[in-house]
Amino acid sequence: MKPHFKSVVFLSLLLTSFVLSACSGPVGSGSGGTGGGGGGTGPFTIGGTVSGLAAGGSMTLQDNGADSLVVSANGAFTFKTAIVANKPYLVTVSVPPATPPQTCTVAGGSGTTTANVTTVVVTCTTGTQAIGVTVGGLTGTGLVLQNGTEFLTITGTTTTSQFKTAIPFGQNYNVTVSTQPTSPAQTCTVTNGSGVSTAGVAVNVQVTCSLGTLSIGGSVSGYSGGTGFALQNNGGDTLTITKNGAFTFPTLVPVNGAYKVTVSGQPSGPNQTCTVSLGTGTASANVTNVSVVCPAVFHPVNVSVVGVLGTNGAMQLLDNGGDNLMTPKNGNYVFATTIAHGSAYDVTEFVASGTQPEGCIVWDFSGTALSTPVNPIPLVDCGHNDWTWMDGTNAVDQFGKTPQAPPPPTLPPPPAPGILKLSPLSGFPGTSVTITGVNFGATQGASTVTFNGVAAAVTNWSATSITAIVPFGATSGSVIVTVGTMASNGVSFTIPTCPPLISDTPGGSQYSSTWTDNNGNLWLLTGIGFTSTTTPPPSNLPGYFNELWEFTGTANYGGGCGNLWTLVTPSGSTPSGRWGAITWTDPATPGHLWLFGGQDGSLAFLNDLWDFNIATKTWTFHAGGQNVPGVYGTQNVPTFGCSEDLAATRRGSNPTARISC
């Protein structure tokens, strides 16, 4: 039996060796690709290395969205399915590690197989988020994306990719296009490209590429500044040319679109015939080499000679110091050399005629050549015995003219007064109103202020400010300032309608605490007396009811709206009922009402210190209590910082409490 067993084992090993050699032979003999083994025709394996995977963690990789591979340790990996030569591969993380949670990014994960691939790098990190990218519409090459200092090159027809470096949770990312694709040129835009990395929220940046558009342009040379010069592209996009140099048509053309530049309007004044070269083609990039050349324009310099004696004089003229011109007799002549458009000419006498003693004068001898011939035409005058009509009239029996005195100037009307602001914009009769504006005049004189047609008394008047009193009998309407015959603009002023009278009043009390606030209103904290409330029912006996009242309208001595008592109900804690307390008003706005000491219903002497906030209707307790001694600090030693020294308990005396901050 033993020999039989050995033969079976030998046969099994032989078959295993045959199978392994058959499988390993083609893989080892594959041609080189993106980081792999030797040459061949494939198929080729796809693999790489994993790093950073936490102990006990695992993830699933995929190739081309189908071939899945579970990886549970760092090191090399290889997908089980080989790829036919010259076919694409795309390695992604389909299921990231969950225990512990990690983010794994893939670098070098896409390409075309030309050899065994061993350069895919998968890097796992904890507390980070990968930045995924989806690209659509890409047909060109060279697209490069950027996030911070990291760049990602998109190659081939890749539609999904990711940056190699994952970013920590809470870190900002901002993906932009660093380099646009070419061949053909495209414009790629980024959507959802910026934000903050958040645990459990995938980052997927969308990049959309389109063929885009290109500009068509070139340069103009030789143009002399005439009017009507225009170019066209493709028979429609018209561009007016006003100077030499670079030009660009306003309308862009699609990538790989045709362009044809022509002259739609030749310049005139001076006339030129401009031609286009390199003006047609197919735009695969911005076109900047279209050349438009306009031939130079030249003008003849004509001369008119008069007053020369005889016909055989020796006079010679020069233009710009040269170009000698013989002018032996009277007549019209032309210099042999023309002058370029826009250039200067200067005609001078080089040799006198010799037939007369008098010299010659050249009129209009210099200028700029802008027409054919130059204008005005230079005139060489050798006569000196003629008259030139310079001024005056050629009619007979005419009176001379002497300067006439100019008519008196028409003075503009004085400026009308104008109101810029009223303060306040509403109030009862008797309210003082400040009117701010312009052109009121330095003094009032006969000028007036009216409130809806009723004249008002004025207490102050200047060129820019008036103080007026709302008159009795006035109603809501416009305030108008009239200076002389000119009235200002009207500004609306409201005189309120009196509300129904409120007959609430405090009950009779003695030794109450009172204040006058910064608005002139009276405040009353009742002492010993009768309550005014109906809940609970009024008591027949006086007591310490501690009611806080406000009387408004103290400024309306004649009576009117707003003269009333209001029972104030503070929120929060309040002082206990008392009589004989000391009060004072804080000058701050809106102001605080301060209360110190007194005696309560149990005959306890108080040295508690309170302040009432008028704006919030709340009392604030600061210090003190019942029948307690004062806190005086150290005599003649100031207390710095924020402290409180309190007088002893008392009633009916001046306060010696000091608060220093």
C-alpha positions as CSV (number, residue, x, y, z in Angstrom):
1,M,0.0,0.0,0.0
2,K,2.9,2.4,0.7
3,P,4.2,2.4,-2.9
4,H,0.7,3.1,-4.1
5,F,0.4,6.1,-1.7
6,K,3.7,7.6,-2.8
7,S,2.7,7.4,-6.5
8,V,-0.6,9.2,-5.8
9,V,1.3,12.0,-3.9
10,F,3.8,12.3,-6.7
11,L,1.1,12.5,-9.4
12,S,-0.7,15.2,-7.3
13,L,2.4,17.3,-7.0
14,L,3.1,16.9,-10.7
15,L,-0.3,18.2,-11.6
16,T,-0.1,21.1,-9.2
17,S,3.3,22.1,-10.6
18,F,1.8,22.0,-14.1
19,V,-1.2,24.2,-13.2
20,L,1.0,26.8,-11.4
21,S,3.4,27.0,-14.3
22,A,0.5,27.4,-16.7
23,C,-0.9,30.2,-14.6
24,S,2.2,32.1,-13.8
25,G,3.7,32.0,-17.3
26,P,1.5,34.6,-19.0
27,V,1.5,37.0,-16.0
28,G,5.2,37.1,-15.7
29,S,5.7,37.5,-19.5
30,G,3.3,40.6,-19.8
31,S,4.6,43.8,-21.4
32,G,5.4,46.9,-19.2
33,G,2.6,49.3,-18.4
34,T,2.0,51.8,-15.6
35,G,4.5,50.3,-13.2
36,G,4.5,46.5,-13.8
37,G,6.3,43.4,-15.1
38,G,7.8,42.6,-18.6
39,G,6.4,42.9,-22.1
40,G,3.7,40.7,-23.8
41,T,0.2,40.8,-25.0
42,G,-1.6,40.3,-21.7
43,P,-3.7,39.8,-19.9
44,F,-2.2,41.9,-17.1
45,T,-2.8,41.9,-13.3
46,I,-3.8,45.1,-11.5
47,G,-2.4,45.7,-8.0
48,G,-0.4,47.9,-5.6
49,T,0.1,48.6,-2.0
50,V,-2.1,49.5,1.0
51,S,-0.8,51.6,4.0
52,G,-2.3,53.2,7.1
53,L,-5.0,50.5,7.5
54,A,-5.7,50.2,11.2
55,A,-5.3,46.9,13.0
56,G,-8.5,44.9,12.8
57,G,-9.9,47.0,10.0
58,S,-10.8,45.9,6.5
59,M,-12.0,47.5,3.3
60,T,-13.2,46.5,-0.2
61,L,-11.4,47.7,-3.3
62,Q,-12.9,47.4,-6.8
63,D,-11.5,47.5,-10.3
64,N,-13.7,48.9,-13.0
65,G,-16.6,48.8,-10.7
66,A,-16.9,45.0,-10.7
67,D,-13.9,43.0,-9.5
68,S,-14.0,43.3,-5.7
69,L,-11.2,42.6,-3.3
70,V,-11.4,42.6,0.5
71,V,-8.2,43.9,2.1
72,S,-7.6,43.5,5.8
73,A,-3.9,44.2,6.2
74,N,-1.3,46.7,4.9
75,G,1.0,45.6,2.1
76,A,0.8,44.5,-1.4
77,F,-2.5,43.5,-3.1
78,T,-3.5,42.1,-6.5
79,F,-7.0,41.8,-8.0
80,K,-7.9,38.3,-9.0
81,T,-9.1,39.2,-12.5
82,A,-6.5,40.2,-15.1
83,I,-7.2,42.9,-17.7
84,V,-6.7,42.5,-21.5
85,A,-3.9,44.5,-23.0
86,N,-4.7,48.2,-23.8
87,K,-7.9,48.2,-21.8
88,P,-8.7,50.7,-19.0
89,Y,-8.6,49.9,-15.3
90,L,-10.0,52.0,-12.5
91,V,-9.3,51.2,-8.8
92,T,-11.7,52.6,-6.2
93,V,-12.6,52.0,-2.6
94,S,-16.1,50.7,-2.7
95,V,-16.4,49.9,1.1
96,P,-14.1,52.0,3.4
97,P,-13.0,50.6,6.8
98,A,-15.7,50.7,9.5
99,T,-14.0,49.5,12.6
100,P,-12.4,51.8,13.3
101,P,-13.8,54.3,10.7
102,Q,-11.1,55.4,8.2
103,T,-10.9,57.3,5.0
104,C,-8.8,55.6,2.2
105,T,-7.7,57.4,-0.9
106,V,-6.4,55.9,-4.2
107,A,-3.4,57.4,-6.1
108,G,-2.4,56.0,-9.5
109,G,-5.6,54.1,-9.7
110,S,-6.5,54.6,-13.3
111,G,-4.9,54.1,-16.7
112,T,-4.6,51.7,-19.7
113,T,-3.0,48.3,-19.3
114,T,0.3,47.7,-21.2
115,A,2.0,45.6,-18.4
116,N,1.3,44.3,-15.0
117,V,0.2,47.2,-12.8
118,T,1.8,47.4,-9.3
119,T,1.8,51.1,-8.6
120,V,-1.7,51.7,-7.3
121,V,-1.3,53.3,-3.8
122,V,-4.1,53.1,-1.3
123,T,-3.5,55.3,1.8
124,C,-5.9,55.1,4.9
125,T,-6.1,57.7,7.5
126,T,-8.2,58.2,10.7
127,G,-10.4,61.3,11.2
128,T,-10.1,62.4,7.6
129,Q,-12.2,62.7,4.6
130,A,-11.2,62.0,0.9
131,I,-12.0,64.6,-1.7
132,G,-13.6,62.8,-4.6
133,V,-13.9,64.2,-8.1
134,T,-16.4,63.4,-10.9
135,V,-15.5,64.8,-14.4
136,G,-18.0,65.1,-17.2
137,G,-17.6,66.2,-20.8
138,L,-13.8,65.9,-20.9
139,T,-12.4,65.4,-24.4
140,G,-9.1,67.3,-24.3
141,T,-5.9,66.6,-22.4
142,G,-3.9,68.3,-19.6
143,L,-6.8,69.1,-17.2
144,V,-5.2,69.7,-13.7
145,L,-7.3,70.4,-10.5
146,Q,-5.9,71.9,-7.4
147,N,-6.8,71.8,-3.7
148,G,-4.5,74.0,-1.6
149,T,-1.0,72.9,-2.5
150,E,-2.0,69.5,-4.0
151,F,-2.6,69.0,-7.7
152,L,-4.6,66.3,-9.4
153,T,-4.0,65.5,-13.1
154,I,-7.0,64.0,-14.9
155,T,-5.9,61.7,-17.7
156,G,-7.6,59.9,-20.6
157,T,-11.3,59.5,-20.3
158,T,-11.2,59.2,-16.5
159,T,-14.6,60.3,-15.1
160,T,-14.0,59.7,-11.3
161,S,-10.9,60.3,-9.3
162,Q,-9.8,61.7,-5.9
163,F,-7.0,63.7,-4.4
164,K,-4.2,61.6,-2.9
165,T,-4.3,63.3,0.4
166,A,-7.4,63.1,2.6
167,I,-8.1,66.1,4.8
168,P,-8.9,66.1,8.6
169,F,-12.5,66.6,9.7
170,G,-13.2,70.3,10.2
171,Q,-10.7,71.5,7.6
172,N,-11.7,73.7,4.6
173,Y,-11.2,72.5,1.1
174,N,-11.4,74.5,-2.1
175,V,-11.0,72.7,-5.4
176,T,-10.3,74.8,-8.5
177,V,-9.1,74.3,-12.1
178,S,-5.4,74.9,-12.2
179,T,-4.9,74.1,-15.9
180,Q,-7.6,74.0,-18.6
181,P,-7.5,71.1,-21.1
182,T,-6.3,71.5,-24.7
183,S,-6.5,69.6,-28.0
184,P,-9.2,70.5,-28.2
185,A,-9.3,73.5,-25.9
186,Q,-12.1,73.3,-23.3
187,T,-13.4,75.3,-20.4
188,C,-14.0,73.3,-17.3
189,T,-16.0,74.6,-14.3
190,V,-16.2,73.3,-10.7
191,T,-19.4,72.7,-8.7
192,N,-19.5,71.9,-5.0
193,G,-15.8,72.7,-5.0
194,S,-15.5,74.2,-1.5
195,G,-16.7,73.5,2.0
196,V,-15.7,72.0,5.4
197,S,-14.8,68.3,5.8
198,T,-17.4,66.7,8.0
199,A,-17.4,63.2,9.5
200,G,-19.9,60.9,7.7
201,V,-20.5,63.3,4.8
202,A,-18.8,62.4,1.5
203,V,-17.0,65.1,-0.5
204,N,-17.8,64.7,-4.2
205,V,-16.7,67.7,-6.4
206,Q,-18.3,67.9,-9.8
207,V,-16.2,69.2,-12.8
208,T,-18.0,69.9,-16.1
209,C,-16.0,70.5,-19.3
210,S,-17.3,72.1,-22.5
211,L,-15.7,72.9,-25.8
212,G,-16.0,76.7,-25.0
213,T,-15.3,79.6,-27.4
214,L,-12.3,81.4,-28.7
215,S,-11.4,85.0,-29.7
216,I,-10.4,86.1,-33.2
217,G,-8.0,89.0,-33.5
218,G,-4.8,90.4,-34.9
219,S,-3.1,93.7,-35.7
220,V,-3.6,96.7,-38.0
221,S,-0.6,98.7,-39.5
222,G,-0.3,101.6,-41.9
223,Y,-3.7,103.1,-41.1
224,S,-3.7,106.9,-41.6
225,G,-6.8,107.8,-39.5
226,G,-9.5,108.0,-42.2
227,T,-13.2,107.4,-41.4
228,G,-15.3,104.4,-42.2
229,F,-12.6,101.8,-41.6
230,A,-14.2,98.5,-40.5
231,L,-13.5,94.7,-40.4
232,Q,-15.9,91.8,-40.4
233,N,-15.6,88.2,-39.2
234,N,-17.6,85.5,-41.0
235,G,-19.6,88.3,-42.8
236,G,-21.4,89.5,-39.7
237,D,-19.3,90.5,-36.6
238,T,-18.4,94.1,-37.5
239,L,-15.5,95.9,-35.7
240,T,-14.8,99.6,-36.3
241,I,-11.1,100.4,-36.5
242,T,-9.9,103.7,-35.2
243,K,-6.1,103.2,-34.7
244,N,-3.2,101.0,-35.5
245,G,-2.3,98.1,-33.2
246,A,-4.0,95.0,-31.9
247,F,-7.7,94.3,-32.4
248,T,-10.1,91.5,-31.2
249,F,-13.6,90.9,-32.5
250,P,-16.3,91.2,-29.8
251,T,-18.0,87.9,-30.8
252,L,-16.3,84.6,-29.9
253,V,-16.4,81.5,-32.1
254,P,-16.7,77.9,-31.0
255,V,-13.7,75.7,-30.6
256,N,-12.8,74.3,-34.0
257,G,-15.1,76.8,-35.6
258,A,-14.3,78.6,-38.9
259,Y,-13.3,82.3,-39.1
260,K,-12.9,84.6,-42.1
261,V,-11.8,88.2,-41.6
262,T,-12.5,90.8,-44.3
263,V,-12.4,94.5,-44.8
264,S,-16.1,95.7,-44.8
265,G,-15.3,99.4,-45.1
266,Q,-12.1,101.0,-46.5
267,P,-10.8,104.2,-44.9
268,S,-11.6,107.6,-46.5
269,G,-10.1,111.0,-45.9
270,P,-7.5,109.9,-46.7
271,N,-8.5,107.1,-48.9
272,Q,-6.7,103.8,-48.3
273,T,-7.1,100.2,-49.6
274,C,-6.3,97.9,-46.8
275,T,-5.7,94.1,-47.2
276,V,-6.0,91.1,-44.9
277,S,-3.6,88.2,-44.6
278,L,-3.9,85.1,-42.4
279,G,-7.6,86.0,-42.2
280,T,-9.2,82.5,-42.6
281,G,-8.9,79.2,-40.8
282,T,-10.2,77.0,-38.1
283,A,-9.9,78.2,-34.5
284,S,-8.4,75.6,-32.2
285,A,-7.0,78.3,-29.9
286,N,-7.4,82.1,-29.6
287,V,-6.4,83.6,-32.9
288,T,-4.1,86.6,-32.7
289,N,-2.1,86.6,-36.0
290,V,-4.6,88.1,-38.5
291,S,-2.7,90.9,-40.2
292,V,-4.4,94.0,-41.8
293,V,-2.0,96.2,-43.7
294,C,-3.0,99.6,-45.1
295,P,-0.6,101.2,-47.7
296,A,0.8,104.6,-46.8
297,V,-0.9,107.8,-48.3
298,F,1.2,110.6,-49.8
299,H,0.1,114.1,-50.7
300,P,1.7,116.5,-53.3
301,V,2.9,119.9,-52.1
302,N,1.7,122.6,-54.6
303,V,3.0,126.1,-54.7
304,S,1.6,129.3,-56.4
305,V,4.1,132.0,-57.4
306,V,2.9,135.7,-58.1
307,G,4.6,139.1,-58.6
308,V,7.8,137.9,-60.4
309,L,9.1,140.2,-63.1
310,G,9.9,138.4,-66.4
311,T,9.9,134.8,-67.2
312,N,13.5,133.8,-66.8
313,G,14.1,134.3,-63.0
314,A,16.5,132.1,-61.0
315,M,14.2,131.6,-58.0
316,Q,14.4,128.2,-56.3
317,L,12.2,126.9,-53.5
318,L,12.9,124.1,-50.9
319,D,10.5,121.9,-49.0
320,N,11.7,120.6,-45.6
321,G,15.2,121.8,-46.5
322,G,15.5,119.9,-49.8
323,D,13.6,118.8,-52.9
324,N,14.7,121.9,-54.9
325,L,12.0,123.3,-57.1
326,M,12.8,125.9,-60.0
327,T,10.1,128.6,-60.3
328,P,11.4,131.0,-63.0
329,K,8.1,132.8,-63.5
330,N,4.6,133.3,-62.1
331,G,2.4,130.2,-62.0
332,N,1.6,127.0,-60.2
333,Y,4.3,124.4,-59.4
334,V,4.5,121.0,-57.6
335,F,7.4,119.7,-55.6
336,A,8.7,116.4,-57.0
337,T,8.6,114.6,-53.6
338,T,5.2,113.9,-52.0
339,I,4.6,114.0,-48.3
340,A,3.3,111.1,-46.2
341,H,-0.1,111.7,-44.7
342,G,0.1,113.4,-41.3
343,S,3.7,114.6,-41.9
344,A,4.9,118.2,-41.9
345,Y,5.9,120.3,-44.8
346,D,7.9,123.6,-44.8
347,V,8.3,125.7,-48.0
348,T,11.2,128.3,-48.0
349,E,12.9,130.5,-50.7
350,F,16.4,129.1,-51.4
351,V,17.4,131.4,-54.3
352,A,15.8,134.8,-55.2
353,S,14.4,135.4,-58.7
354,G,17.1,138.0,-59.6
355,T,14.8,140.0,-61.8
356,Q,13.7,142.6,-59.2
357,P,15.2,144.2,-56.2
358,E,12.4,143.3,-53.9
359,G,12.4,140.0,-52.0
360,C,9.5,137.5,-51.9
361,I,7.2,136.6,-49.0
362,V,6.0,133.0,-48.6
363,W,2.4,132.8,-47.2
364,D,1.0,129.6,-45.6
365,F,4.5,128.1,-46.0
366,S,4.2,125.2,-43.4
367,G,1.6,122.8,-42.1
368,T,0.6,119.1,-41.9
369,A,-0.2,117.1,-45.0
370,L,-3.8,115.9,-44.6
371,S,-5.2,116.4,-48.1
372,T,-4.3,116.3,-51.8
373,P,-2.8,118.8,-52.5
374,V,-1.9,120.2,-49.1
375,N,-4.3,122.9,-47.9
376,P,-3.9,125.8,-47.9
377,I,-1.5,125.9,-50.9
378,P,1.7,127.9,-50.1
379,L,1.8,131.3,-51.9
380,V,5.1,133.0,-52.9
381,D,4.4,136.7,-53.3
382,C,7.1,138.7,-54.9
383,G,5.1,141.9,-55.9
384,H,4.9,144.1,-52.8
385,N,3.1,146.7,-54.8
386,D,-0.4,145.3,-54.3
387,W,-3.0,145.9,-51.7
388,T,-4.6,143.2,-49.6
389,W,-8.1,143.8,-48.2
390,M,-7.7,143.1,-44.5
391,D,-10.7,144.5,-42.8
392,G,-13.7,146.9,-43.1
393,T,-16.5,147.0,-45.6
394,N,-16.5,147.6,-49.3
395,A,-19.8,149.5,-49.2
396,V,-19.9,153.3,-49.6
397,D,-21.3,155.9,-47.2
398,Q,-21.0,153.8,-44.1
399,F,-20.7,155.0,-40.6
400,G,-17.9,153.8,-38.5
401,K,-18.4,151.5,-35.5
402,T,-17.3,152.2,-31.9
403,P,-17.5,149.9,-29.0
404,Q,-20.9,149.8,-27.3
405,A,-21.4,149.6,-23.6
406,P,-22.5,146.1,-22.6
407,P,-26.1,145.8,-21.3
408,P,-26.4,145.6,-17.5
409,P,-26.2,142.0,-16.3
410,T,-29.4,140.2,-15.4
411,L,-29.1,139.2,-11.8
412,P,-30.5,135.8,-10.8
413,P,-33.4,135.8,-8.4
414,P,-32.5,135.4,-4.8
415,P,-32.5,131.8,-3.6
416,A,-35.7,130.5,-2.1
417,P,-35.7,129.3,1.5
418,G,-35.6,125.6,1.9
419,I,-36.5,123.3,4.9
420,L,-34.1,120.4,5.4
421,K,-35.3,119.0,8.8
422,L,-37.9,119.5,11.5
423,S,-37.3,118.4,15.1
424,P,-39.6,117.0,16.4
425,L,-42.0,116.0,13.6
426,S,-45.0,116.0,15.9
427,G,-46.2,117.8,19.1
428,F,-49.0,119.5,20.9
429,P,-49.6,123.3,20.8
430,G,-46.9,125.0,22.8
431,T,-44.2,122.5,21.7
432,S,-40.9,124.1,20.6
433,V,-39.9,123.0,17.1
434,T,-36.4,123.5,15.5
435,I,-36.5,124.1,11.8
436,T,-33.1,123.5,10.0
437,G,-32.7,124.7,6.4
438,V,-31.1,127.2,4.1
439,N,-31.7,130.8,2.9
440,F,-33.8,131.9,5.9
441,G,-32.0,135.2,6.2
442,A,-29.9,136.5,9.0
443,T,-32.9,138.1,10.9
444,Q,-36.7,137.4,10.8
445,G,-37.9,140.8,9.7
446,A,-41.2,140.3,8.0
447,S,-40.6,136.6,7.4
448,T,-43.0,134.1,8.8
449,V,-43.4,130.5,9.9
450,T,-46.8,128.8,9.6
451,F,-48.2,125.4,10.8
452,N,-50.8,124.4,8.3
453,G,-51.5,128.1,7.7
454,V,-51.5,129.3,11.3
455,A,-48.7,131.7,12.1
456,A,-46.3,130.7,14.8
457,A,-44.4,132.7,17.4
458,V,-40.6,132.6,16.8
459,T,-38.0,132.5,19.6
460,N,-34.9,132.2,17.4
461,W,-34.0,133.1,13.8
462,S,-30.8,132.6,11.7
463,A,-30.0,131.9,8.1
464,T,-30.0,128.2,8.7
465,S,-32.1,127.6,11.9
466,I,-35.4,128.8,13.3
467,T,-37.1,127.9,16.6
468,A,-40.9,128.3,16.5
469,I,-43.7,127.4,19.0
470,V,-46.6,125.3,17.7
471,P,-49.5,127.7,17.8
472,F,-52.8,127.0,19.5
473,G,-55.5,126.3,16.9
474,A,-53.1,124.7,14.5
475,T,-53.8,121.3,13.0
476,S,-51.7,118.7,11.3
477,G,-50.2,119.8,8.0
478,S,-47.2,121.5,6.4
479,V,-44.7,123.8,8.1
480,I,-43.7,126.5,5.7
481,V,-41.1,129.4,6.0
482,T,-41.9,132.5,3.9
483,V,-39.1,135.0,3.3
484,G,-40.3,138.0,1.4
485,T,-42.5,136.6,-1.4
486,M,-40.8,133.3,-1.6
487,A,-42.2,130.3,0.3
488,S,-40.1,127.2,1.2
489,N,-41.0,123.6,0.6
490,G,-43.6,122.2,3.1
491,V,-42.6,119.6,5.6
492,S,-45.4,117.6,7.3
493,F,-45.9,118.2,11.0
494,T,-48.4,116.1,13.1
495,I,-50.4,117.6,16.0
496,P,-51.7,114.5,17.9
497,T,-55.3,114.0,18.8
498,C,-55.8,113.8,22.6
499,P,-56.5,110.3,23.9
500,P,-59.4,109.7,26.3
501,L,-58.6,111.2,29.7
502,I,-57.4,108.8,32.4
503,S,-58.6,109.8,35.8
504,D,-56.3,107.5,37.8
505,T,-54.6,109.2,40.8
506,P,-52.5,108.0,43.7
507,G,-54.2,107.7,47.1
508,G,-53.5,110.2,49.8
509,S,-50.1,109.5,51.4
510,Q,-47.5,111.3,53.5
511,Y,-43.7,111.0,53.7
512,S,-43.7,109.7,50.1
513,S,-40.5,109.4,48.0
514,T,-40.4,111.5,44.8
515,W,-38.1,112.1,41.8
516,T,-38.1,114.3,38.7
517,D,-36.6,112.4,35.8
518,N,-34.5,113.9,32.9
519,N,-37.7,114.4,30.8
520,G,-39.3,116.5,33.5
521,N,-41.8,113.8,34.6
522,L,-42.7,113.3,38.2
523,W,-42.3,109.9,40.0
524,L,-43.9,109.0,43.3
525,L,-43.3,106.0,45.6
526,T,-46.1,106.2,48.2
527,G,-45.3,106.3,51.9
528,I,-47.9,105.9,54.6
529,G,-51.3,106.4,53.0
530,F,-54.2,104.8,51.2
531,T,-54.0,102.5,48.2
532,S,-55.5,103.3,44.8
533,T,-55.9,99.7,43.5
534,T,-59.1,97.8,43.5
535,T,-57.5,94.4,43.8
536,P,-57.4,93.7,46.7
537,P,-60.2,96.1,47.6
538,P,-59.0,99.5,49.0
539,S,-58.3,99.4,52.7
540,N,-60.1,101.8,55.0
541,L,-56.9,102.3,56.9
542,P,-53.6,103.8,55.7
543,G,-50.7,101.5,55.2
544,Y,-47.4,100.9,53.4
545,F,-48.6,100.0,49.9
546,N,-45.4,100.9,48.1
547,E,-47.2,102.0,44.9
548,L,-45.0,103.6,42.1
549,W,-46.6,106.3,40.0
550,E,-45.5,108.5,37.1
551,F,-47.0,111.9,36.2
552,T,-46.4,113.0,32.6
553,G,-47.0,116.3,30.9
554,T,-45.5,118.6,33.5
555,A,-44.3,120.9,30.8
556,N,-47.9,121.6,29.7
557,Y,-48.8,124.1,32.4
558,G,-51.9,125.1,30.5
559,G,-53.1,121.5,30.5
560,G,-53.6,119.3,27.5
561,C,-52.9,115.8,26.2
562,G,-50.5,113.7,28.3
563,N,-51.2,115.4,31.7
564,L,-52.0,112.2,33.6
565,W,-51.0,109.8,36.4
566,T,-49.9,106.2,35.5
567,L,-49.5,103.4,38.0
568,V,-46.3,101.6,37.1
569,T,-45.9,97.9,37.8
570,P,-42.2,97.0,38.0
571,S,-41.0,93.5,37.1
572,G,-38.9,91.4,39.5
573,S,-38.0,92.4,43.1
574,T,-39.1,95.7,44.6
575,P,-38.2,97.7,47.7
576,S,-40.4,97.1,50.7
577,G,-43.0,99.8,51.7
578,R,-41.4,102.7,53.7
579,W,-41.6,106.3,54.6
580,G,-38.9,109.0,55.0
581,A,-36.6,107.5,52.3
582,I,-33.9,109.6,50.5
583,T,-34.1,109.9,46.6
584,W,-32.0,111.2,43.8
585,T,-32.0,111.1,40.0
586,D,-29.1,109.7,37.9
587,P,-28.3,112.3,35.1
588,A,-27.6,109.4,32.7
589,T,-30.1,109.0,29.8
590,P,-32.7,107.5,30.0
591,G,-31.8,107.7,33.7
592,H,-32.1,105.8,36.9
593,L,-34.0,106.7,40.1
594,W,-32.1,105.9,43.3
595,L,-33.7,105.1,46.7
596,F,-32.0,104.8,50.1
597,G,-33.2,104.0,53.6
598,G,-36.3,105.1,55.5
599,Q,-38.5,103.3,58.0
600,D,-40.9,100.4,57.1
601,G,-44.2,99.3,58.6
602,S,-42.5,97.3,61.4
603,L,-40.6,100.4,62.5
604,A,-37.3,99.0,61.3
605,F,-34.7,101.5,60.2
606,L,-33.5,100.7,56.6
607,N,-30.2,101.4,54.9
608,D,-30.9,99.3,51.7
609,L,-29.9,101.0,48.4
610,W,-32.0,100.5,45.3
611,D,-32.1,102.0,41.8
612,F,-35.1,101.9,39.3
613,N,-34.3,101.7,35.6
614,I,-36.9,103.8,33.8
615,A,-36.3,102.1,30.4
616,T,-36.8,98.5,31.6
617,K,-39.2,99.3,34.6
618,T,-37.0,97.2,36.9
619,W,-35.7,97.7,40.5
620,T,-32.1,96.6,41.3
621,F,-31.0,96.0,44.9
622,H,-27.4,97.0,45.7
623,A,-26.7,96.7,49.4
624,G,-28.0,97.2,53.0
625,G,-30.9,95.9,55.0
626,Q,-32.9,96.5,58.3
627,N,-31.4,97.8,61.6
628,V,-27.8,97.1,60.5
629,P,-24.8,99.4,61.1
630,G,-23.1,101.3,58.3
631,V,-20.0,100.3,56.4
632,Y,-17.6,103.3,56.4
633,G,-14.3,101.9,55.3
634,T,-11.2,103.7,56.6
635,Q,-11.4,107.4,57.4
636,N,-9.5,109.6,55.0
637,V,-8.5,106.6,52.9
638,P,-10.1,106.5,49.4
639,T,-11.4,103.2,48.2
640,F,-10.3,102.2,44.7
641,G,-11.9,99.8,42.2
642,C,-15.6,99.1,42.6
643,S,-16.8,99.1,46.3
644,E,-19.8,100.2,48.4
645,D,-19.6,102.1,51.7
646,L,-23.1,102.4,53.3
647,A,-24.4,104.7,56.0
648,A,-26.1,103.2,59.1
649,T,-29.8,102.6,59.0
650,R,-31.8,105.9,59.2
651,R,-34.8,107.8,57.9
652,G,-35.4,111.4,56.9
653,S,-31.7,112.4,56.5
654,N,-29.3,113.1,53.6
655,P,-27.8,109.9,52.2
656,T,-24.1,109.1,53.0
657,A,-24.0,106.0,50.9
658,R,-21.1,106.0,48.4
659,I,-20.8,103.8,45.4
660,S,-17.4,104.0,43.7
661,C,-16.4,102.2,40.5
